[in-house]
């Protein structure tokens, strides 16, 4: 469904929330990093820019970003402590949080080199930038943070003193922590649903595995991003511990669709099939081996639920923010990474991927009465019949105005009912047309003689809506220019001979490129006024709407106005009192083509409807 419900033909409509592939520019980051780069350890190091907006991600937007920060250990190494790169990345989250809809940030461990009190305290102070704004984030212990190969039962450490559960208590994204304090889970709202980040210690104990399984069991319908320190090796295979994590937790929990780790380098990615037969994306993110210890690079996972993609980019806000000072040779190479493991797109059909544990309920059918909006003249729907049943006799106009449809066959063609339908269609059924030429064959429908719709001229405006779907074997050589709905009678018969006089008075048709076209003769024009849509793919249900407000006509596809909507005045529709035809197209007064595809609900209203009143809304 198009999110832009109003369209002014007088000016171009902006694309709200349009993606920016190259969204990081040095000038955009001046405030994030270049404006405040004090020496490490000074009182002003964590000062906040006055330009920072309050962090309020949009929980309903279908575009959102998860920020990931890998190993920062070389920036916090004994006497060599430099908070500026980390703070630049955190300021980026703050300053661009609304623009990018950044919903959460995850650190992948090895925050420090030695896990000392001084090192942990320094990076803990940097993260207060997020604390003060209430930003949701997670951290976890890497091997350098705890300087131990033991598991999460290791007991107290300086890391735990700084990043233990107490730090996150009261934060709205914090779900809880394991009793030992080294594992945590976090919940955030995005794309109209709840998501989880499960942040696990670099070595889980038996107790840790049990705790993680219990968390997943308590949230059985929540998609999960698992973060840990060690998972994927540089060659894209699982490390020995990563394999253990896969075998004991990831493989049997379908909720985990994305798992992220650091520790090794260079960056790598892999895909594995879990026990449910679904892909799990496994990514290694670590840049500590690069200039300035990775310069606190952040990985931005930009989810787009409409495009079914996750666009991934890796950048250093600190380096880009220093552009005004002049970047050195190595900084110029590191500002933004473009390798195949650093910048890429993951194709992910979210609804299909999550169907096993969080299926989206089908939209229920809506009663006829709800579809009879003010001004409804005709409403045809095709539910209530067994799948494959032939149409025999009349198809009733559900509006009650008597615009019933009768069957027209050519060369023994048939028309049958189908249970298939657009997911947002009010009636759960359709008609299957099997037309084509040459020779012309098939069956279609037309309004009965004397139907009120036949003589209506719609001087005050109209809205015509239809759902359609074309099959895989649709062939432009045989099936192009079939009509979805049209008014019979020719321009010549109506005395309107500009353009081809044999063309019908109105037709909503599909071109050889599967472009919907509305071609009609308005009352105030001698010729044909034409609205064009764009190519619509096969095996997909589409909703069309033609809306005339008494002055202009606009064609909508899926509730979105198309580009080729003429600006010329178009008032009403010319009529010579002849029937309308459903699923067919007439030329020179004779049926010239019959639809090859399915038609769902069709409605004609004698006024202009807003998008919010369309049948697919």
CORWOLIN-V750396 format. One record per pair of residues at least 24 apart in sequence whose ideal C-beta (glycine too) atoms are under 6 Angstrom apart, sorted by the first residue. I is the first residue (numbers start at 1). J is the second residue. Records with the same first field share a line. If there is no record, write none. Layout:
# CORWOLIN-V750396
I=J + J
This chain:
# CORWOLIN-V750396
1=559
2=558 + 559 + 560
5=611 + 612
7=561
17=63
24=315 + 320
26=320 + 323
29=317 + 320 + 321
32=91 + 92 + 95 + 317 + 321
33=88 + 317 + 318 + 321
34=321 + 322 + 324
37=84
40=81 + 82 + 83
45=83
46=125 + 128 + 129
52=94 + 95
53=98
55=97 + 133 + 135
57=101 + 103
58=101
59=189
60=192
61=101
62=191 + 305 + 306
63=101 + 304
64=101 + 103 + 190 + 303
65=100 + 101 + 102 + 300 + 302
66=104 + 301
67=93 + 102 + 105 + 298 + 300
68=106 + 299
69=107 + 298
70=108 + 262 + 285 + 286
71=110 + 262 + 286 + 288
72=111 + 296
73=110 + 112 + 113 + 144
74=288 + 293
75=293
76=112 + 119 + 122 + 123
77=113
81=122
83=126
85=295 + 296 + 318
86=126 + 296
87=126
88=317 + 318 + 321
89=296 + 298 + 317
90=129 + 130
92=317
94=133
103=188 + 190
104=136 + 188
105=137
106=138 + 197 + 227
107=139
108=227 + 262
109=140 + 141 + 142 + 202 + 229
110=142 + 144
111=145
112=145
113=144
115=145 + 146 + 147 + 159
117=158
120=158 + 159 + 162
124=162
136=173 + 188
138=186 + 197 + 199
139=163
140=199
141=182 + 201 + 202
142=202 + 229
143=202
151=203 + 205
152=180 + 182 + 201 + 205 + 208
153=180 + 205
178=211
183=208
185=215
191=305
194=222
195=223
196=222 + 224
197=225
198=224 + 226
199=227
200=228
202=229 + 230
209=248
212=249
216=253
221=357 + 358
223=257 + 354
224=255 + 256
225=258
226=256 + 259
227=260
228=261
229=262 + 263
230=261 + 263
231=259 + 261
232=261 + 268 + 270 + 282 + 284
233=264
234=264 + 266 + 268
236=268 + 270
251=275
254=278 + 356 + 357
255=357
257=353
262=286
265=289
267=341 + 342
268=341
269=341
276=356
281=346
290=334
291=330 + 334
295=319
305=350
308=348 + 349
309=345 + 347
310=346 + 348
311=345
312=344
313=343
314=342
363=423
365=428
366=426
368=398
371=426
372=399
373=613
375=605 + 606 + 607
376=605
377=401 + 453 + 604 + 606
378=403 + 453 + 604
379=603
380=602
381=427 + 601
382=417 + 429 + 430 + 431
383=427 + 428 + 429
385=417
387=418 + 419
388=416
389=417
390=414 + 416
391=415
401=452
403=447 + 451 + 453
404=448
405=445 + 582
406=448
408=444 + 446
409=443
410=440 + 441 + 442
411=441
413=441 + 442 + 443
414=443
415=443
418=598
420=598
421=600
422=467 + 541 + 600
424=616
425=467 + 600 + 601
426=601 + 615
427=601
430=598 + 599 + 600
431=599
432=598
433=583 + 595
435=594 + 595 + 596
436=478 + 479 + 596
442=594
444=583 + 584 + 594
445=582
446=579 + 581
447=579 + 580
453=580
454=577 + 579
455=575 + 577
457=572 + 573 + 575
458=572 + 573
459=572
460=550
461=548 + 549 + 550 + 607 + 608
462=548 + 606
463=547 + 605 + 609
464=546 + 604
465=545 + 603 + 615
466=544 + 602
467=543 + 600 + 601
468=542 + 597 + 599
469=541 + 597 + 598
470=538 + 597
472=538 + 539
474=538 + 596
476=512
479=596
480=512
481=509 + 593
482=510 + 585 + 593 + 595
483=507 + 509 + 584 + 585
484=508
485=582
486=581
487=580
488=578 + 579 + 581 + 586
489=576 + 578
490=589
491=521
493=576
494=574 + 576
496=521 + 526
498=526 + 527
499=527 + 528
502=587 + 588
504=586
505=574
506=573
507=585
509=585
516=544
518=546 + 555
520=573
521=574
522=570 + 571 + 572
523=571 + 572 + 574
524=571
529=566 + 570
531=555 + 565
532=564
533=557 + 562
543=616
545=614
547=608
549=608
559=611 + 614
